[in-house]
Amino acid sequence: MPNDDRPTVWSSEQGDLRKKTAKPAAAAAVSLPPQQQTVYLHRDAKGRGGKAVTVLKGLVLSEADLTSLAKALKQACGSGGTIKDGLIEIQGEQREKIGEVLRKLGYKVKIAGG
């Protein structure tokens, strides 16, 4: 049997223990109220074939709250979007429209970038 750098994998009565270590860190996210948060709206087009997206940064929300906010913003803009690495991405140059919606919800908004 060849000697390689991969560790020996085994399971116990509780199952594969490697997968259980990452879950508590993700579940620890707690949402802050909108009045305590400042949202930064960036325009980004890198790696998208020149098409612009609006990226929301600086949000401290749980996964469920992030999903519901993204859905509301997509409906307000009439465009698609996604959540990647805790950031909301909305298709198109939508910073002004998203800023208005977020201000109505109580967030402090800063438009950043070019």
C-alpha positions as CSV (number, residue, x, y, z in Angstrom):
1,M,0.0,0.0,0.0
2,P,1.5,3.4,-1.0
3,N,2.3,5.9,1.7
4,D,0.5,9.1,1.1
5,D,-0.3,12.3,2.9
6,R,-4.0,11.7,3.4
7,P,-5.0,10.8,6.9
8,T,-6.7,7.6,7.8
9,V,-10.5,8.0,7.8
10,W,-12.7,6.0,10.2
11,S,-16.1,6.5,11.7
12,S,-17.4,5.8,15.2
13,E,-20.8,5.1,16.5
14,Q,-21.7,8.8,16.1
15,G,-20.8,8.7,12.4
16,D,-18.3,10.8,10.5
17,L,-17.0,13.3,13.1
18,R,-15.2,15.5,10.5
19,K,-18.5,17.0,9.2
20,K,-19.8,17.9,12.6
21,T,-17.1,20.4,13.5
22,A,-18.1,23.1,10.9
23,K,-21.8,23.3,11.8
24,P,-21.7,25.1,15.2
25,A,-19.8,28.1,13.8
26,A,-22.3,28.6,11.0
27,A,-25.3,28.4,13.4
28,A,-23.8,31.1,15.7
29,A,-24.8,34.0,13.4
30,V,-27.3,36.4,15.1
31,S,-29.0,39.2,13.3
32,L,-28.5,42.8,14.5
33,P,-31.4,45.3,14.2
34,P,-31.4,47.4,11.0
35,Q,-30.8,50.6,13.0
36,Q,-27.4,49.3,14.2
37,Q,-26.1,48.3,10.8
38,T,-24.5,50.2,7.9
39,V,-24.8,48.6,4.5
40,Y,-22.2,49.3,1.8
41,L,-23.5,49.1,-1.8
42,H,-20.7,48.3,-4.3
43,R,-20.8,47.9,-8.0
44,D,-18.8,45.0,-9.3
45,A,-18.3,43.6,-12.8
46,K,-15.2,41.4,-12.4
47,G,-15.5,37.9,-13.8
48,R,-18.9,38.5,-15.1
49,G,-18.2,39.3,-18.8
50,G,-18.6,43.1,-18.2
51,K,-22.1,42.8,-16.7
52,A,-22.5,44.8,-13.5
53,V,-23.9,43.5,-10.2
54,T,-24.7,45.4,-7.0
55,V,-23.1,43.8,-4.0
56,L,-24.3,44.5,-0.4
57,K,-21.5,44.3,2.2
58,G,-21.5,44.8,5.9
59,L,-24.7,43.0,6.8
60,V,-24.8,41.1,10.1
61,L,-27.8,38.8,9.6
62,S,-28.7,35.2,10.2
63,E,-29.0,32.9,7.1
64,A,-32.8,33.1,7.2
65,D,-32.8,36.9,7.5
66,L,-30.3,37.3,4.7
67,T,-32.4,35.1,2.4
68,S,-35.6,37.0,3.1
69,L,-33.8,40.4,2.6
70,A,-32.3,39.2,-0.7
71,K,-35.8,38.1,-1.8
72,A,-37.3,41.4,-1.0
73,L,-34.6,43.3,-2.8
74,K,-34.8,41.2,-5.9
75,Q,-38.6,41.8,-6.0
76,A,-38.2,45.5,-5.5
77,C,-35.6,45.7,-8.3
78,G,-37.3,43.2,-10.6
79,S,-34.1,41.4,-11.2
80,G,-32.3,38.2,-10.1
81,G,-29.6,37.8,-7.5
82,T,-27.9,35.4,-5.2
83,I,-26.2,35.1,-1.8
84,K,-22.5,34.3,-1.9
85,D,-20.2,34.1,1.1
86,G,-22.6,36.2,3.2
87,L,-22.9,38.9,0.6
88,I,-26.0,39.7,-1.4
89,E,-25.5,40.2,-5.1
90,I,-28.3,41.7,-7.2
91,Q,-28.0,41.7,-11.0
92,G,-27.6,45.1,-12.7
93,E,-26.7,48.6,-11.5
94,Q,-29.3,48.9,-8.8
95,R,-27.6,50.9,-6.0
96,E,-30.0,53.8,-5.9
97,K,-33.1,51.7,-5.9
98,I,-31.7,49.2,-3.3
99,G,-30.5,52.2,-1.2
100,E,-34.1,53.6,-1.0
101,V,-35.5,50.2,0.0
102,L,-32.9,49.7,2.7
103,R,-33.4,53.2,4.1
104,K,-37.2,52.5,4.4
105,L,-36.3,49.3,6.3
106,G,-34.2,51.3,8.8
107,Y,-30.7,50.5,7.5
108,K,-27.9,53.2,7.2
109,V,-26.7,53.0,3.6
110,K,-23.4,54.1,2.0
111,I,-22.9,53.9,-1.7
112,A,-19.3,52.9,-2.3
113,G,-17.1,52.2,-5.3
114,G,-17.4,53.5,-8.9
